[in-house]
Structures are given as C-alpha cells and as structure tokens.
Amino acid sequence: MNAFLAKRRLRGRTLAFSICLAASAAAAEPGELDALKARLETLAEQNRSLTRTVEQLRQEVDAARDEAGEARRAAAASAVSAAPSGPGAGGEPLAQTSLGGTRLQLLDISLDTLWAFGLSTAEDDELALLQGGSHDPRRRGFSLPQAELSFSGAVDPYFTGEAHVVYFLDAEGESRFELEEAFVQTLQLPFGMHERGVQLELGTFFTEFGRLNPQHPHRWDWLDQPVVLTRFFGEDGLRGPGARLGWLLPLPWYSELHLGMQNAQGETMTSFLASEEVFEERPVGGRPFASAGTRDANDFVYLARWVNGGDLSDTWSTQVGGSFLYGPNATGADGRTLIYGLDGVLKWRPLVSDRGWPFVKLEGEILYRDYRADSFLGCAEAPAEGQACGDVLALGSRTLRDFGGYLQALWGFRRPWAAGIRYEYASGSGASVGIYDGRSGDPYRDDRHRIAPLLVYYPSEFARLRLQYDYDRADFSEQGANHTVWLGLEFGLGPHAAHSF
C-alpha cells in the first residue's frame, strides 16, 4: 500500500513538473530547453523504475499469500490424518492447552446483555400482546429482555460446537432460564462432501427461515421482533431439535441451499404440533388442541431454503432468499401447516469509510401461512376426572390464511450515529373461533400496523444505545392506536462468532 501511494505521489509530481516545463518552454533559451528535456527524461526513468519495483513487490506478496495458504491446508490435512478413525474413536481437540498436567480445551465464552426502559399508552397486559416476543421489552418501566451466555469452540477434527444459555424477565417480571441452542457443525464428511461445500448441523437450533428468525436478539437492528414473526413462530422464535444440511452450490456467485428436519412438538413450534400449554395461552385461530403427537415421518417439520447474494458494484451488495416450511399442526390428524416467505437485504458502503461509516442497509421479509385446521367434535372444555363432557363443540375443517411482513432502512449517517425506520403489516382471512369470536378480536391474527423510527448511538463496538418509538395500530386493542417509547442498552463481554451477511 505504501509503494502504491508513493507511485501515485510520484506520478502527480511528474505531471506538475511537466506542466511547469510546458509553461516555461516558450521563454527558454535553446540550452536551457535541452537541460529541461534531460531533466524530464531522468524523472520519467525514475517513474518507470518505481513501477517495476511496485510490480515486483506485488508478485512477492501474492507468492507469500499462496505459500501461507498451502501451509494452512497442509496443517489441516495433517491434523485430520493424524486423528483416529472409526466409530467411537477418540481424538485430540483442535484447540487445547495443558495446565498442571491437565489438558484443557479452549472455548470462546461471551456474555451479551439487553436492558430496556419504556413508557407506553398501553397497559402492561395489552403491551405484552403488542410486544409478542419473549426477548422484546414487554412492560412499562425497566426490563431485561435477555442476558445470553454463549460458548463456542472446536470439538475435535470433525466438529465445531455452539451452545447459548439465556436468562430474561418475562412480561410478568418472572425470571426464566432456557437453553436456546446447542448444536455441532461438521468439519469433515465422507466422500469429500465437505470439500464440495456440504455441511451438516445436528442438535437444537433456530430454523433457517428468512433473515431474522435464525438471528439472536443482540443481532437485531431494532429492539423488538417483527409482528408477523411472533404470529407464525411464537414468542421464542421457531427452533427445536433436528438436523440441517447446508450446501454451498458450485455457482459463480454466493448460493446456498438448506434442507432441514425438526421435531414439530414443543412451545417453540407454535404453527405446528406445539403443546397443550401453548394452546391454553394462544390457540391458533381459537381452535382446540387435538394433537396426537409424533407417529411417523409425516409428523416432522421440513425446511427448504435457497439464498443467493453477491456484489452489485464496488459499493453495493445484496442477498435474497426464499424459504418453505411444511408440517402437521395441533388441530387433529389431518391438520397441516404451510409457511413460505421471501426476504432480502441491500447494503451500501463507500470505498473510503470512517470505521464503517457511512452506510445504508435496506432489509425486509414477506411471509404467508396456510393453517389447515382439521374438523373437531368433542368437549368445549376438558372435563374434570370422572365427569361427563359439558358443552359439545363441533367445528368443520377450515384453512386459515395469514400474511404479513416488514421493511426497514438503517442509515449510518456519521460515526457513531445511525437512524432508521421500520414499517410492519400483518393481516389474514378466515374467522377465529372460541374465545376470540372473530379475527378482529384475536391479537395473533387481527389487522396490525406498526411504524417504528429508531436512533442508534455506538459508544464502541462492544456497546449500543437505541431510542425507538412504536406507533401500534391493532384491531384487538380497545384504544385502537398506542404509542410507546423504548430506550435500550446493549453491551457485550468476550468474543462472538462471526455474523452472517
């Protein structure tokens, strides 16, 4: 880089000197003119010599990079070949050290904390419905949406692993702990599959649907989860035990295909088999819980996602994706749910920046859900043990359709400041029944609009202050429109894994 700058300076000086020569040539004597020409020729030769030196340095740097890459690949191959093979074979971890005769495996450990303070025209009970995510600020006054303890590291020559443990205060102010994710990713696969861009993920993890669902809250630009994601994926996002295969396709641009399979049961599978507790709190469309559990391969959630991206120019880059989910739901043996969506992001950053500023990021998602509810004939409420059924409830099969999305823009106008705005919309068709008595009274299926301006200040790369205003318009709310202001602080301790695009 220094040689390149020197070359540019020398070219500038040569040009300036040439202009001076041209300006004075008319007034110069013949002898003086010859001297000036000789001086110009000497300067030109110096310029050519410097050009050759810069080219030689560039070749040496490229050669050094190639040698370093070969050394890294040889070291990795040596580590893999030295490891024992076969089922149950023990191997030395990739990252380890010894302390007092004890061998310790090295881990990256980090803590990321989100704190918030808010004021709203909505009462706390209603605010908890407007802010539907577990890691949203959900009550007036102070709240702790999340404190996340993360572990990541090399398991052995075949796997890397991650685990994320979360503590937060829920909408009632009660403490809650949960193991959010714990999974391994392969470093080696048989038949050279890893070298062909194939990677397998096993454990419990966020489903790779769209942009925000796979992300932890500390990666969100805004303080709260979009309304449509809360409706389709529940308070904690769509996640669960399963397996996912990722394939980096052999195309001239970035293109990756994800295929996954996860359990359909549990509190984090709201649109699928869910659980009886989930339906007691927020039944989809007011339908009764009638799940028969997992019986065969048809009772899992199946994922397909294809994402593509690349640079549009030296300053613009983009990524677009499509996602598809299919699985059973909790309304009966013939209940099925289909969710599909499109997402994209567009980023701008100039060639010359001040630690990443200025920047622009435009991001959004559109999601659709077909919730095919099975017919139901049974007790409206579960009878006490030994008692007969009270009121009988009869419901025909029905497809409830819901859709929504968000579009947000964030502008880093001057280091360390950024400003943005997000618009959200959610709606649907097909009446909710039971306790909701129509879709307009259902806080998880009514018509919703939200506009949320945002101001961000970054004291450092380890901390962030956000001021956000939410204008919420919801059919279920008696007030119709509500106004909320949030002040959020995020701070991180320790290293975090690299974030995706």
C-alpha positions, 0 to 999 in steps of 0.5 A: 500500500505504501509503494502504491501511494508513493507511485501515485505521489510520484506520478502527480509530481511528474505531471506538475513538473511537466506542466511547469516545463510546458509553461516555461518552454516558450521563454527558454533559451535553446540550452536551457530547453535541452537541460529541461528535456534531460531533466524530464527524461531522468524523472520519467526513468525514475517513474518507470523504475518505481513501477517495476519495483511496485510490480515486483513487490506485488508478485512477492506478496501474492507468492507469500499469500499462496505459500501461507495458504498451502501451509494452512491446508497442509496443517489441516490435512495433517491434523485430520490424518493424524486423528483416529478413525472409526466409530467411537474413536477418540481424538485430540481437540483442535484447540487445547492447552495443558495446565498442571498436567491437565489438558484443557480445551479452549472455548470462546465464552461471551456474555451479551446483555439487553436492558430496556426502559419504556413508557407506553399508552398501553397497559402492561397486559395489552403491551405484552400482546403488542410486544409478542416476543419473549426477548422484546421489552414487554412492560412499562418501566425497566426490563431485561429482555435477555442476558445470553451466555454463549460458548463456542469452540472446536470439538475435535477434527470433525466438529465445531460446537455452539451452545447459548444459555439465556436468562430474561424477565418475562412480561410478568417480571418472572425470571426464566432460564432456557437453553436456546441452542446447542448444536455441532457443525461438521468439519469433515464428511465422507466422500469429500462432501465437505470439500464440495461445500456440504455441511451438516448441523445436528442438535437444537437450533433456530430454523433457517427461515428468512433473515431474522428468525435464525438471528439472536436478539443482540443481532437485531437492528431494532429492539423488538421482533417483527409482528408477523414473526411472533404470529407464525413462530411464537414468542421464542422464535421457531427452533427445536431439535433436528438436523440441517444440511447446508450446501454451498452450490458450485455457482459463480456467485454466493448460493446456498441451499438448506434442507432441514428436519425438526421435531414439530412438538414443543412451545417453540413450534407454535404453527405446528404440533406445539403443546397443550400449554401453548394452546391454553395461552394462544390457540391458533385461530381459537381452535382446540388442541387435538394433537396426537403427537409424533407417529411417523415421518409425516409428523416432522417439520421440513425446511427448504431454503435457497439464498443467493447474494453477491456484489452489485458494484464496488459499493453495493451488495445484496442477498435474497432468499426464499424459504418453505416450511411444511408440517402437521399442526395441533388441530387433529390428524389431518391438520397441516401447516404451510409457511413460505416467505421471501426476504432480502437485504441491500447494503451500501458502503463507500470505498473510503469509510470512517470505521464503517461509516457511512452506510445504508442497509435496506432489509425486509421479509414477506411471509404467508401461512396456510393453517389447515385446521382439521374438523373437531367434535368433542368437549368445549372444555376438558372435563374434570376426572370422572365427569361427563363432557359439558358443552359439545363443540363441533367445528368443520375443517377450515384453512386459515390464511395469514400474511404479513411482513416488514421493511426497514432502512438503517442509515449510518449517517456519521460515526457513531450515529445511525437512524432508521425506520421500520414499517410492519403489516400483518393481516389474514382471512378466515374467522377465529373461533372460541374465545376470540369470536372473530379475527378482529378480536384475536391479537395473533391474527387481527389487522396490525400496523406498526411504524417504528423510527429508531436512533442508534448511538455506538459508544464502541463496538462492544456497546449500543444505545437505541431510542425507538418509538412504536406507533401500534395500530391493532384491531384487538386493542380497545384504544385502537392506536398506542404509542410507546417509547423504548430506550435500550442498552446493549453491551457485550463481554468476550468474543462472538462468532462471526455474523452472517451477511 
